Amino acid sequence: QVQLVESGGGFVQPGGSLRLSCVASGFPFMYYAITWFRQAPGKEREGVSCISDADANTYYSDSVGDRFTIPRDNTKNTVFLQMNNLKPEDTAVYYCARDVHCRWSKTGNLTVGTNYWGKGTLITVSA
């Protein structure tokens, strides 16, 4: 059974940092890409970062740029999302999703072609 479990969310002040974890099970983790998404209240879901499988190429949305990084540890079946210099607009529920590769929509946004998602973890950035 495929499972993805996010953790690491919480409350942080602007300019602070958090590291999210996405722990996977039930599939050969190293052969899959993992994408982080977020959804803020009243807004559409947004893909923020993806890491591919074997070659571990990484991709980021313009909205997070070089503030976020997405390392993976295949020995622990885990992908992280290191978030630095957090801004109030980063407030959202963050989800990870599995896919066979990183992919983009026709509008150039990170997207995913799978129904395998975690349940999410909430990040609140506020003074």
N, CA, C and O atoms as a Tinker XYZ file with bonds, in Angstrom:
   508  protein
     1  N      0.843000   -1.192000    0.000000    73     2
     2  CA     0.000000    0.000000    0.000000    64     1     3
     3  C      0.885000    1.250000    0.000000    63     2     4     5
     4  O      1.729000    1.428000    0.878000    81     3
     5  N      0.680000    2.098000   -0.983000    73     3     6
     6  CA     1.461000    3.327000   -1.081000    64     5     7
     7  C      1.037000    4.299000    0.011000    63     6     8     9
     8  O     -0.149000    4.579000    0.181000    81     7
     9  N      2.015000    4.807000    0.746000    73     7    10
    10  CA     1.739000    5.812000    1.766000    64     9    11
    11  C      2.785000    6.918000    1.700000    63    10    12    13
    12  O      3.970000    6.668000    1.481000    81    11
    13  N      2.320000    8.128000    1.893000    73    11    14
    14  CA     3.176000    9.300000    1.995000    64    13    15
    15  C      2.734000   10.070000    3.227000    63    14    16    17
    16  O      1.557000   10.400000    3.368000    81    15
    17  N      3.668000   10.356000    4.116000    73    15    18
    18  CA     3.324000   11.017000    5.372000    64    17    19
    19  C      4.213000   12.247000    5.543000    63    18    20    21
    20  O      5.436000   12.148000    5.647000    81    19
    21  N      3.558000   13.409000    5.570000    73    19    22
    22  CA     4.279000   14.651000    5.775000    64    21    23
    23  C      4.355000   14.987000    7.258000    63    22    24    25
    24  O      3.470000   14.628000    8.035000    81    23
    25  N      5.417000   15.676000    7.638000    73    23    26
    26  CA     5.547000   16.170000    9.009000    64    25    27
    27  C      6.479000   17.376000    8.991000    63    26    28    29
    28  O      7.134000   17.667000    7.990000    81    27
    29  N      6.519000   18.066000   10.125000    73    27    30
    30  CA     7.439000   19.187000   10.270000    64    29    31
    31  C      6.792000   20.556000   10.204000    63    30    32    33
    32  O      7.474000   21.574000   10.327000    81    31
    33  N      5.485000   20.590000   10.010000    73    31    34
    34  CA     4.815000   21.868000    9.941000    64    33    35
    35  C      4.738000   22.547000   11.293000    63    34    36    37
    36  O      5.036000   21.953000   12.329000    81    35
    37  N      4.333000   23.805000   11.258000    73    35    38
    38  CA     4.205000   24.542000   12.500000    64    37    39
    39  C      4.102000   26.032000   12.258000    63    38    40    41
    40  O      3.830000   26.489000   11.148000    81    39
    41  N      4.324000   26.766000   13.313000    73    39    42
    42  CA     4.236000   28.222000   13.291000    64    41    43
    43  C      5.652000   28.794000   13.294000    63    42    44    45
    44  O      6.514000   28.357000   14.057000    81    43
    45  N      5.873000   29.779000   12.427000    73    43    46
    46  CA     7.190000   30.396000   12.355000    64    45    47
    47  C      7.036000   31.867000   12.011000    63    46    48    49
    48  O      6.097000   32.250000   11.313000    81    47
    49  N      7.931000   32.673000   12.486000    73    47    50
    50  CA     7.898000   34.096000   12.185000    64    49    51
    51  C      8.527000   34.362000   10.804000    63    50    52    53
    52  O      9.349000   33.575000   10.334000    81    51
    53  N      8.146000   35.449000   10.173000    73    51    54
    54  CA     8.763000   35.791000    8.876000    64    53    55
    55  C     10.287000   35.828000    8.983000    63    54    56    57
    56  O     10.847000   36.323000    9.961000    81    55
    57  N     10.931000   35.301000    7.967000    73    55    58
    58  CA    12.382000   35.206000    7.971000    64    57    59
    59  C     12.913000   33.918000    8.574000    63    58    60    61
    60  O     14.102000   33.621000    8.462000    81    59
    61  N     12.042000   33.155000    9.209000    73    59    62
    62  CA    12.470000   31.916000    9.833000    64    61    63
    63  C     12.563000   30.761000    8.855000    63    62    64    65
    64  O     12.342000   30.919000    7.655000    81    63
    65  N     12.899000   29.588000    9.397000    73    63    66
    66  CA    13.092000   28.388000    8.585000    64    65    67
    67  C     12.325000   27.218000    9.173000    63    66    68    69
    68  O     12.074000   27.157000   10.376000    81    67
    69  N     11.961000   26.295000    8.300000    73    67    70
    70  CA    11.366000   25.032000    8.695000    64    69    71
    71  C     11.839000   23.967000    7.731000    63    70    72    73
    72  O     12.190000   24.258000    6.587000    81    71
    73  N     11.845000   22.735000    8.198000    73    71    74
    74  CA    12.154000   21.613000    7.315000    64    73    75
    75  C     11.020000   20.606000    7.400000    63    74    76    77
    76  O     10.719000   20.072000    8.467000    81    75
    77  N     10.407000   20.362000    6.276000    73    75    78
    78  CA     9.352000   19.366000    6.182000    64    77    79
    79  C      9.943000   18.036000    5.738000    63    78    80    81
    80  O     10.954000   17.981000    5.038000    81    79
    81  N      9.281000   16.966000    6.166000    73    79    82
    82  CA     9.666000   15.624000    5.743000    64    81    83
    83  C      8.489000   14.941000    5.082000    63    82    84    85
    84  O      7.338000   15.129000    5.476000    81    83
    85  N      8.792000   14.151000    4.079000    73    83    86
    86  CA     7.796000   13.310000    3.422000    64    85    87
    87  C      8.366000   11.897000    3.435000    63    86    88    89
    88  O      9.293000   11.579000    2.690000    81    87
    89  N      7.794000   11.053000    4.297000    73    87    90
    90  CA     8.262000    9.680000    4.428000    64    89    91
    91  C      7.357000    8.763000    3.615000    63    90    92    93
    92  O      6.136000    8.778000    3.771000    81    91
    93  N      7.969000    7.969000    2.748000    73    91    94
    94  CA     7.213000    7.121000    1.830000    64    93    95
    95  C      7.354000    5.653000    2.193000    63    94    96    97
    96  O      8.351000    5.230000    2.778000    81    95
    97  N      6.343000    4.895000    1.836000    73    95    98
    98  CA     6.382000    3.453000    2.023000    64    97    99
    99  C      5.467000    2.794000    1.009000    63    98   100   101
   100  O      4.585000    3.432000    0.434000    81    99
   101  N      5.695000    1.490000    0.798000    73    99   102
   102  CA     4.814000    0.721000   -0.070000    64   101   103
   103  C      5.172000    0.723000   -1.531000    63   102   104   105
   104  O      4.418000    0.203000   -2.353000    81   103
   105  N      6.311000    1.296000   -1.874000    73   103   106
   106  CA     6.754000    1.298000   -3.284000    64   105   107
   107  C      8.265000    1.515000   -3.310000    63   106   108   109
   108  O      8.844000    1.973000   -2.325000    81   107
   109  N      8.911000    1.184000   -4.442000    73   107   110
   110  CA    10.372000    1.363000   -4.539000    64   109   111
   111  C     10.747000    2.831000   -4.672000    63   110   112   113
   112  O     10.834000    3.367000   -5.777000    81   111
   113  N     10.959000    3.451000   -3.561000    73   111   114
   114  CA    11.061000    4.896000   -3.437000    64   113   115
   115  C     12.062000    5.522000   -4.399000    63   114   116   117
   116  O     11.782000    6.559000   -5.001000    81   115
   117  N     13.220000    4.901000   -4.544000    73   115   118
   118  CA    14.289000    5.544000   -5.308000    64   117   119
   119  C     13.963000    5.692000   -6.784000    63   118   120   121
   120  O     14.645000    6.431000   -7.494000    81   119
   121  N     12.936000    5.003000   -7.259000    73   119   122
   122  CA    12.597000    5.061000   -8.674000    64   121   123
   123  C     11.497000    6.071000   -8.993000    63   122   124   125
   124  O     11.010000    6.129000  -10.122000    81   123
   125  N     11.116000    6.849000   -8.016000    73   123   126
   126  CA    10.024000    7.794000   -8.211000    64   125   127
   127  C     10.438000    9.222000   -7.876000    63   126   128   129
   128  O     11.279000    9.468000   -7.012000    81   127
   129  N      9.821000   10.143000   -8.586000    73   127   130
   130  CA     9.965000   11.555000   -8.259000    64   129   131
   131  C      8.977000   11.918000   -7.155000    63   130   132   133
   132  O      7.928000   11.290000   -7.010000    81   131
   133  N      9.326000   12.925000   -6.390000    73   131   134
   134  CA     8.438000   13.444000   -5.353000    64   133   135
   135  C      8.274000   14.942000   -5.571000    63   134   136   137
   136  O      9.253000   15.666000   -5.755000    81   135
   137  N      7.045000   15.390000   -5.550000    73   135   138
   138  CA     6.737000   16.812000   -5.716000    64   137   139
   139  C      6.061000   17.335000   -4.456000    63   138   140   141
   140  O      5.179000   16.689000   -3.890000    81   139
   141  N      6.486000   18.502000   -4.036000    73   139   142
   142  CA     5.805000   19.202000   -2.929000    64   141   143
   143  C      4.834000   20.213000   -3.528000    63   142   144   145
   144  O      5.165000   20.956000   -4.452000    81   143
   145  N      3.635000   20.215000   -2.976000    73   143   146
   146  CA     2.609000   21.178000   -3.337000    64   145   147
   147  C      2.188000   21.925000   -2.084000    63   146   148   149
   148  O      2.485000   21.507000   -0.965000    81   147
   149  N      1.499000   23.024000   -2.285000    73   147   150
   150  CA     0.898000   23.717000   -1.157000    64   149   151
   151  C     -0.438000   24.302000   -1.592000    63   150   152   153
   152  O     -0.675000   24.576000   -2.769000    81   151
   153  N     -1.286000   24.478000   -0.613000    73   151   154
   154  CA    -2.577000   25.099000   -0.870000    64   153   155
   155  C     -2.914000   26.022000    0.276000    63   154   156   157
   156  O     -3.084000   25.589000    1.416000    81   155
   157  N     -3.006000   27.281000   -0.034000    73   155   158
   158  CA    -3.390000   28.285000    0.947000    64   157   159
   159  C     -4.910000   28.422000    0.958000    63   158   160   161
   160  O     -5.565000   28.087000   -0.029000    81   159
   161  N     -5.476000   28.907000    2.053000    73   159   162
   162  CA    -6.930000   29.073000    2.114000    64   161   163
   163  C     -7.445000   29.940000    0.975000    63   162   164   165
   164  O     -6.950000   31.044000    0.747000    81   163
   165  N     -8.437000   29.433000    0.268000    73   163   166
   166  CA    -9.043000   30.197000   -0.802000    64   165   167
   167  C     -8.254000   30.262000   -2.087000    63   166   168   169
   168  O     -8.635000   30.966000   -3.022000    81   167
   169  N     -7.143000   29.524000   -2.139000    73   167   170
   170  CA    -6.311000   29.559000   -3.337000    64   169   171
   171  C     -6.191000   28.174000   -3.951000    63   170   172   173
   172  O     -6.474000   27.166000   -3.304000    81   171
   173  N     -5.769000   28.139000   -5.205000    73   171   174
   174  CA    -5.568000   26.869000   -5.872000    64   173   175
   175  C     -4.279000   26.211000   -5.387000    63   174   176   177
   176  O     -3.367000   26.869000   -4.887000    81   175
   177  N     -4.237000   24.918000   -5.548000    73   175   178
   178  CA    -3.032000   24.172000   -5.216000    64   177   179
   179  C     -1.892000   24.611000   -6.118000    63   178   180   181
   180  O     -2.085000   24.843000   -7.311000    81   179
   181  N     -0.711000   24.723000   -5.544000    73   179   182
   182  CA     0.467000   25.205000   -6.263000    64   181   183
   183  C      1.622000   24.217000   -6.078000    63   182   184   185
   184  O      1.952000   23.846000   -4.952000    81   183
   185  N      2.231000   23.796000   -7.182000    73   183   186
   186  CA     3.432000   22.977000   -7.092000    64   185   187
   187  C      4.615000   23.863000   -6.771000    63   186   188   189
   188  O      4.832000   24.867000   -7.450000    81   187
   189  N      5.395000   23.512000   -5.741000    73   187   190
   190  CA     6.512000   24.374000   -5.350000    64   189   191
   191  C      7.873000   23.775000   -5.658000    63   190   192   193
   192  O      8.826000   24.512000   -5.912000    81   191
   193  N      7.984000   22.443000   -5.639000    73   191   194
   194  CA     9.290000   21.858000   -5.863000    64   193   195
   195  C      9.159000   20.384000   -6.203000    63   194   196   197
   196  O      8.251000   19.697000   -5.732000    81   195
   197  N     10.081000   19.914000   -7.027000    73   195   198
   198  CA    10.093000   18.498000   -7.387000    64   197   199
   199  C     11.535000   18.005000   -7.430000    63   198   200   201
   200  O     12.440000   18.732000   -7.840000    81   199
   201  N     11.736000   16.753000   -6.999000    73   199   202
   202  CA    13.022000   16.101000   -7.152000    64   201   203
   203  C     12.794000   14.816000   -7.926000    63   202   204   205
   204  O     11.901000   14.032000   -7.604000    81   203
   205  N     13.602000   14.611000   -8.940000    73   203   206
   206  CA    13.431000   13.440000   -9.783000    64   205   207
   207  C     13.992000   12.207000   -9.083000    63   206   208   209
   208  O     14.447000   12.287000   -7.942000    81   207
   209  N     13.957000   11.073000   -9.767000    73   207   210
   210  CA    14.335000    9.827000   -9.123000    64   209   211
   211  C     15.851000    9.646000   -9.095000    63   210   212   213
   212  O     16.521000   10.219000   -8.236000    81   211
   213  N     16.393000    8.872000  -10.004000    73   211   214
   214  CA    17.784000    8.461000   -9.897000    64   213   215
   215  C     18.770000    9.626000   -9.958000    63   214   216   217
   216  O     19.701000    9.690000   -9.155000    81   215
   217  N     18.574000   10.536000  -10.894000    73   215   218
   218  CA    19.560000   11.603000  -11.042000    64   217   219
   219  C     19.307000   12.771000  -10.103000    63   218   220   221
   220  O     20.114000   13.696000  -10.015000    81   219
   221  N     18.172000   12.720000   -9.397000    73   219   222
   222  CA    17.871000   13.712000   -8.349000    64   221   223
   223  C     17.959000   15.151000   -8.848000    63   222   224   225
   224  O     18.428000   16.028000   -8.123000    81   223
   225  N     17.521000   15.397000  -10.054000    73   223   226
   226  CA    17.413000   16.786000  -10.507000    64   225   227
   227  C     16.316000   17.482000   -9.704000    63   226   228   229
   228  O     15.323000   16.860000   -9.326000    81   227
   229  N     16.500000   18.757000   -9.450000    73   227   230
   230  CA    15.543000   19.492000   -8.633000    64   229   231
   231  C     14.973000   20.677000   -9.406000    63   230   232   233
   232  O     15.636000   21.270000  -10.257000    81   231
   233  N     13.741000   20.996000   -9.086000    73   231   234
   234  CA    13.025000   22.060000   -9.773000    64   233   235
   235  C     12.221000   22.840000   -8.743000    63   234   236   237
   236  O     11.723000   22.281000   -7.765000    81   235
   237  N     12.105000   24.138000   -8.981000    73   235   238
   238  CA    11.419000   25.007000   -8.026000    64   237   239
   239  C     10.511000   25.985000   -8.769000    63   238   240   241
   240  O     10.806000   26.412000   -9.886000    81   239
   241  N      9.407000   26.324000   -8.121000    73   239   242
   242  CA     8.541000   27.343000   -8.683000    64   241   243
   243  C      9.186000   28.707000   -8.497000    63   242   244   245
   244  O     10.048000   28.886000   -7.637000    81   243
   245  N      8.764000   29.658000   -9.305000    73   243   246
   246  CA     9.286000   31.017000   -9.181000    64   245   247
   247  C      8.950000   31.615000   -7.817000    63   246   248   249
   248  O      9.691000   32.452000   -7.303000    81   247
   249  N      7.848000   31.189000   -7.242000    73   247   250
   250  CA     7.401000   31.777000   -5.981000    64   249   251
   251  C      8.311000   31.420000   -4.808000    63   250   252   253
   252  O      8.334000   32.140000   -3.809000    81   251
   253  N      9.049000   30.340000   -4.909000    73   251   254
   254  CA     9.950000   29.973000   -3.807000    64   253   255
   255  C     11.408000   30.159000   -4.174000    63   254   256   257
   256  O     12.257000   30.335000   -3.301000    81   255
   257  N     11.703000   30.120000   -5.484000    73   255   258
   258  CA    13.058000   30.414000   -5.959000    64   257   259
   259  C     14.127000   29.646000   -5.228000    63   258   260   261
   260  O     14.047000   28.423000   -5.108000    81   259
   261  N     15.141000   30.359000   -4.731000    73   259   262
   262  CA    16.235000   29.699000   -4.032000    64   261   263
   263  C     16.037000   29.706000   -2.525000    63   262   264   265
   264  O     16.974000   29.404000   -1.785000    81   263
   265  N     14.846000   30.042000   -2.054000    73   263   266
   266  CA    14.577000   29.999000   -0.609000    64   265   267
   267  C     14.350000   28.576000   -0.130000    63   266   268   269
   268  O     14.596000   28.267000    1.036000    81   267
   269  N     13.882000   27.704000   -1.020000    73   267   270
   270  CA    13.574000   26.323000   -0.663000    64   269   271
   271  C     14.570000   25.390000   -1.349000    63   270   272   273
   272  O     15.047000   25.676000   -2.446000    81   271
   273  N     14.876000   24.276000   -0.693000    73   271   274
   274  CA    15.620000   23.193000   -1.321000    64   273   275
   275  C     14.909000   21.876000   -1.029000    63   274   276   277
   276  O     14.156000   21.769000   -0.061000    81   275
   277  N     15.155000   20.872000   -1.876000    73   275   278
   278  CA    14.414000   19.607000   -1.797000    64   277   279
   279  C     15.365000   18.423000   -1.877000    63   278   280   281
   280  O     15.431000   17.755000   -2.909000    81   279
   281  N     16.101000   18.152000   -0.809000    73   279   282
   282  CA    16.966000   16.968000   -0.815000    64   281   283
   283  C     16.159000   15.695000   -0.576000    63   282   284   285
   284  O     15.052000   15.729000   -0.039000    81   283
   285  N     16.736000   14.588000   -0.985000    73   283   286
   286  CA    16.107000   13.296000   -0.690000    64   285   287
   287  C     17.143000   12.351000   -0.104000    63   286   288   289
   288  O     18.331000   12.430000   -0.416000    81   287
   289  N     16.664000   11.454000    0.756000    73   287   290
   290  CA    17.504000   10.434000    1.365000    64   289   291
   291  C     16.871000    9.091000    1.041000    63   290   292   293
   292  O     15.928000    8.661000    1.705000    81   291
   293  N     17.391000    8.438000    0.026000    73   291   294
   294  CA    16.792000    7.170000   -0.403000    64   293   295
   295  C     16.969000    6.060000    0.630000    63   294   296   297
   296  O     16.220000    5.083000    0.619000    81   295
   297  N     17.948000    6.199000    1.520000    73   295   298
   298  CA    18.133000    5.168000    2.557000    64   297   299
   299  C     17.030000    5.235000    3.606000    63   298   300   301
   300  O     16.784000    4.271000    4.331000    81   299
   301  N     16.374000    6.385000    3.674000    73   299   302
   302  CA    15.293000    6.575000    4.660000    64   301   303
   303  C     13.939000    6.776000    3.993000    63   302   304   305
   304  O     12.956000    7.105000    4.657000    81   303
   305  N     13.892000    6.575000    2.665000    73   303   306
   306  CA    12.632000    6.769000    1.930000    64   305   307
   307  C     11.998000    8.122000    2.247000    63   306   308   309
   308  O     10.790000    8.223000    2.461000    81   307
   309  N     12.819000    9.137000    2.273000    73   307   310
   310  CA    12.352000   10.452000    2.713000    64   309   311
   311  C     12.807000   11.548000    1.752000    63   310   312   313
   312  O     13.946000   11.561000    1.286000    81   311
   313  N     11.892000   12.456000    1.474000    73   311   314
   314  CA    12.217000   13.700000    0.793000    64   313   315
   315  C     11.926000   14.841000    1.752000    63   314   316   317
   316  O     10.900000   14.849000    2.432000    81   315
   317  N     12.822000   15.789000    1.800000    73   315   318
   318  CA    12.679000   16.937000    2.673000    64   317   319
   319  C     12.323000   18.181000    1.850000    63   318   320   321
   320  O     12.549000   18.233000    0.641000    81   319
   321  N     11.774000   19.153000    2.522000    73   319   322
   322  CA    11.616000   20.481000    1.937000    64   321   323
   323  C     12.180000   21.465000    2.952000    63   322   324   325
   324  O     11.532000   21.780000    3.950000    81   323
   325  N     13.381000   21.943000    2.693000    73   323   326
   326  CA    14.014000   22.923000    3.557000    64   325   327
   327  C     13.558000   24.308000    3.117000    63   326   328   329
   328  O     13.811000   24.731000    1.989000    81   327
   329  N     12.902000   24.986000    3.998000    73   327   330
   330  CA    12.310000   26.286000    3.678000    64   329   331
   331  C     12.978000   27.364000    4.503000    63   330   332   333
   332  O     12.907000   27.343000    5.732000    81   331
   333  N     13.623000   28.301000    3.842000    73   331   334
   334  CA    14.328000   29.396000    4.501000    64   333   335
   335  C     13.700000   30.730000    4.133000    63   334   336   337
   336  O     12.989000   30.848000    3.135000    81   335
   337  N     13.976000   31.727000    4.953000    73   335   338
   338  CA    13.456000   33.075000    4.707000    64   337   339
   339  C     11.954000   33.025000    4.409000    63   338   340   341
   340  O     11.483000   33.554000    3.402000    81   339
   341  N     11.240000   32.391000    5.288000    73   339   342
   342  CA     9.807000   32.214000    5.072000    64   341   343
   343  C      9.064000   33.541000    5.123000    63   342   344   345
   344  O      9.417000   34.456000    5.868000    81   343
   345  N      8.026000   33.609000    4.305000    73   343   346
   346  CA     7.211000   34.817000    4.184000    64   345   347
   347  C      5.764000   34.479000    4.539000    63   346   348   349
   348  O      5.363000   33.319000    4.445000    81   347
   349  N      4.983000   35.468000    4.941000    73   347   350
   350  CA     3.572000   35.185000    5.251000    64   349   351
   351  C      2.841000   34.506000    4.090000    63   350   352   353
   352  O      1.938000   33.701000    4.319000    81   351
   353  N      3.216000   34.815000    2.866000    73   351   354
   354  CA     2.549000   34.202000    1.712000    64   353   355
   355  C      2.913000   32.728000    1.529000    63   354   356   357
   356  O      2.344000   32.056000    0.669000    81   355
   357  N      3.847000   32.222000    2.321000    73   355   358
   358  CA     4.156000   30.796000    2.298000    64   357   359
   359  C      3.195000   29.997000    3.178000    63   358   360   361
   360  O      3.229000   28.767000    3.176000    81   359
   361  N      2.345000   30.688000    3.924000    73   359   362
   362  CA     1.376000   30.006000    4.768000    64   361   363
   363  C      0.449000   29.142000    3.918000    63   362   364   365
   364  O     -0.192000   29.633000    2.989000    81   363
   365  N      0.385000   27.862000    4.240000    73   363   366
   366  CA    -0.411000   26.917000    3.457000    64   365   367
   367  C     -0.305000   25.537000    4.087000    63   366   368   369
   368  O      0.508000   25.301000    4.980000    81   367
   369  N     -1.137000   24.642000    3.606000    73   367   370
   370  CA    -0.949000   23.222000    3.885000    64   369   371
   371  C     -0.041000   22.678000    2.783000    63   370   372   373
   372  O     -0.287000   22.884000    1.594000    81   371
   373  N      1.002000   21.987000    3.201000    73   371   374
   374  CA     1.980000   21.440000    2.272000    64   373   375
   375  C      1.773000   19.939000    2.140000    63   374   376   377
   376  O      1.625000   19.222000    3.130000    81   375
   377  N      1.768000   19.485000    0.899000    73   375   378
   378  CA     1.547000   18.076000    0.585000    64   377   379
   379  C      2.700000   17.547000   -0.270000    63   378   380   381
   380  O      3.306000   18.295000   -1.037000    81   379
   381  N      2.993000   16.272000   -0.136000    73   379   382
   382  CA     3.916000   15.642000   -1.068000    64   381   383
   383  C      3.136000   14.616000   -1.899000    63   382   384   385
   384  O      2.144000   14.043000   -1.449000    81   383
   385  N      3.613000   14.412000   -3.105000    73   383   386
   386  CA     2.960000   13.493000   -4.031000    64   385   387
   387  C      4.017000   12.721000   -4.807000    63   386   388   389
   388  O      5.106000   13.224000   -5.084000    81   387
   389  N      3.669000   11.499000   -5.145000    73   387   390
   390  CA     4.568000   10.626000   -5.903000    64   389   391
   391  C      4.209000   10.670000   -7.380000    63   390   392   393
   392  O      3.041000   10.758000   -7.757000    81   391
   393  N      5.252000   10.605000   -8.209000    73   391   394
   394  CA     5.019000   10.520000   -9.649000    64   393   395
   395  C      6.200000    9.785000  -10.275000    63   394   396   397
   396  O      7.236000    9.610000   -9.634000    81   395
   397  N      6.047000    9.364000  -11.508000    73   395   398
   398  CA     7.139000    8.660000  -12.166000    64   397   399
   399  C      8.242000    9.626000  -12.589000    63   398   400   401
   400  O      9.396000    9.226000  -12.747000    81   399
   401  N      7.892000   10.878000  -12.768000    73   399   402
   402  CA     8.888000   11.903000  -13.070000    64   401   403
   403  C      8.292000   13.259000  -12.742000    63   402   404   405
   404  O      7.080000   13.390000  -12.572000    81   403
   405  N      9.142000   14.261000  -12.654000    73   403   406
   406  CA     8.644000   15.626000  -12.470000    64   405   407
   407  C      7.937000   16.041000  -13.767000    63   406   408   409
   408  O      8.368000   15.693000  -14.867000    81   407
   409  N      6.864000   16.778000  -13.610000    73   407   410
   410  CA     6.128000   17.184000  -14.800000    64   409   411
   411  C      5.534000   18.571000  -14.622000    63   410   412   413
   412  O      5.364000   19.070000  -13.509000    81   411
   413  N      5.220000   19.184000  -15.786000    73   411   414
   414  CA     4.711000   20.542000  -15.787000    64   413   415
   415  C      3.434000   20.606000  -16.607000    63   414   416   417
   416  O      3.238000   19.843000  -17.554000    81   415
   417  N      2.570000   21.538000  -16.218000    73   415   418
   418  CA     1.363000   21.783000  -16.976000    64   417   419
   419  C      1.703000   22.594000  -18.219000    63   418   420   421
   420  O      2.844000   23.021000  -18.397000    81   419
   421  N      0.719000   22.802000  -19.070000    73   419   422
   422  CA     0.932000   23.589000  -20.287000    64   421   423
   423  C      1.272000   25.038000  -19.973000    63   422   424   425
   424  O      1.845000   25.742000  -20.804000    81   423
   425  N      0.916000   25.480000  -18.770000    73   423   426
   426  CA     1.225000   26.853000  -18.372000    64   425   427
   427  C      2.574000   26.954000  -17.674000    63   426   428   429
   428  O      2.972000   28.028000  -17.222000    81   427
   429  N      3.278000   25.816000  -17.589000    73   427   430
   430  CA     4.621000   25.843000  -17.027000    64   429   431
   431  C      4.705000   25.665000  -15.528000    63   430   432   433
   432  O      5.767000   25.861000  -14.937000    81   431
   433  N      3.603000   25.299000  -14.907000    73   431   434
   434  CA     3.594000   25.076000  -13.454000    64   433   435
   435  C      3.828000   23.613000  -13.136000    63   434   436   437
   436  O      3.411000   22.724000  -13.879000    81   435
   437  N      4.506000   23.374000  -12.013000    73   435   438
   438  CA     4.681000   21.999000  -11.562000    64   437   439
   439  C      3.322000   21.365000  -11.331000    63   438   440   441
   440  O      2.427000   21.968000  -10.740000    81   439
   441  N      3.189000   20.149000  -11.803000    73   439   442
   442  CA     1.946000   19.432000  -11.612000    64   441   443
   443  C      2.273000   17.969000  -11.353000    63   442   444   445
   444  O      3.443000   17.607000  -11.233000    81   443
   445  N      1.272000   17.145000  -11.268000    73   443   446
   446  CA     1.506000   15.734000  -10.967000    64   445   447
   447  C      0.451000   14.900000  -11.652000    63   446   448   449
   448  O     -0.692000   15.328000  -11.811000    81   447
   449  N      0.846000   13.695000  -12.062000    73   447   450
   450  CA    -0.089000   12.812000  -12.740000    64   449   451
   451  C     -0.328000   11.563000  -11.936000    63   450   452   453
   452  O     -0.123000   10.451000  -12.422000    81   451
   453  N     -0.766000   11.744000  -10.690000    73   451   454
   454  CA    -0.925000   10.622000   -9.784000    64   453   455
   455  C     -1.990000   10.952000   -8.762000    63   454   456   457
   456  O     -2.335000   12.117000   -8.560000    81   455
   457  N     -2.500000    9.937000   -8.128000    73   455   458
   458  CA    -3.429000   10.151000   -7.013000    64   457   459
   459  C     -2.806000    9.779000   -5.676000    63   458   460   461
   460  O     -3.512000    9.633000   -4.678000    81   459
   461  N     -1.488000    9.626000   -5.655000    73   459   462
   462  CA    -0.818000    9.261000   -4.408000    64   461   463
   463  C     -0.296000   10.512000   -3.714000    63   462   464   465
   464  O      0.708000   11.105000   -4.110000    81   463
   465  N     -1.014000   10.887000   -2.671000    73   463   466
   466  CA    -0.731000   12.089000   -1.917000    64   465   467
   467  C     -0.668000   11.785000   -0.427000    63   466   468   469
   468  O     -1.274000   10.829000    0.058000    81   467
   469  N      0.086000   12.630000    0.291000    73   467   470
   470  CA    -0.018000   12.594000    1.738000    64   469   471
   471  C     -1.199000   13.436000    2.185000    63   470   472   473
   472  O     -1.923000   14.008000    1.370000    81   471
   473  N     -1.378000   13.499000    3.509000    73   471   474
   474  CA    -2.520000   14.247000    4.049000    64   473   475
   475  C     -2.182000   15.694000    4.351000    63   474   476   477
   476  O     -3.068000   16.495000    4.648000    81   475
   477  N     -0.908000   16.029000    4.277000    73   475   478
   478  CA    -0.509000   17.420000    4.399000    64   477   479
   479  C     -0.057000   17.810000    5.796000    63   478   480   481
   480  O     -0.374000   17.152000    6.787000    81   479
   481  N      0.699000   18.909000    5.843000    73   479   482
   482  CA     1.136000   19.496000    7.104000    64   481   483
   483  C      1.050000   21.014000    6.961000    63   482   484   485
   484  O      1.421000   21.575000    5.930000    81   483
   485  N      0.556000   21.667000    8.008000    73   483   486
   486  CA     0.253000   23.097000    7.945000    64   485   487
   487  C      1.461000   23.933000    8.350000    63   486   488   489
   488  O      2.102000   23.677000    9.369000    81   487
   489  N      1.752000   24.927000    7.535000    73   487   490
   490  CA     2.767000   25.935000    7.839000    64   489   491
   491  C      2.074000   27.276000    7.997000    63   490   492   493
   492  O      1.316000   27.703000    7.126000    81   491
   493  N      2.337000   27.933000    9.110000    73   491   494
   494  CA     1.811000   29.273000    9.331000    64   493   495
   495  C      2.976000   30.211000    9.566000    63   494   496   497
   496  O      3.766000   30.025000   10.491000    81   495
   497  N      3.071000   31.225000    8.712000    73   495   498
   498  CA     4.137000   32.216000    8.834000    64   497   499
   499  C      3.496000   33.551000    9.211000    63   498   500   501
   500  O      2.755000   34.146000    8.428000    81   499
   501  N      3.794000   33.998000   10.406000    73   499   502
   502  CA     3.149000   35.204000   10.897000    64   501   503
   503  C      3.985000   35.840000   11.993000    63   502   504   505
   504  O      4.705000   35.167000   12.730000    81   503
   505  N      3.866000   37.155000   12.075000    73   503   506
   506  CA     4.548000   37.873000   13.151000    64   505   507
   507  C      3.710000   37.811000   14.423000    63   506   508
   508  O      4.108000   38.357000   15.452000    81   507
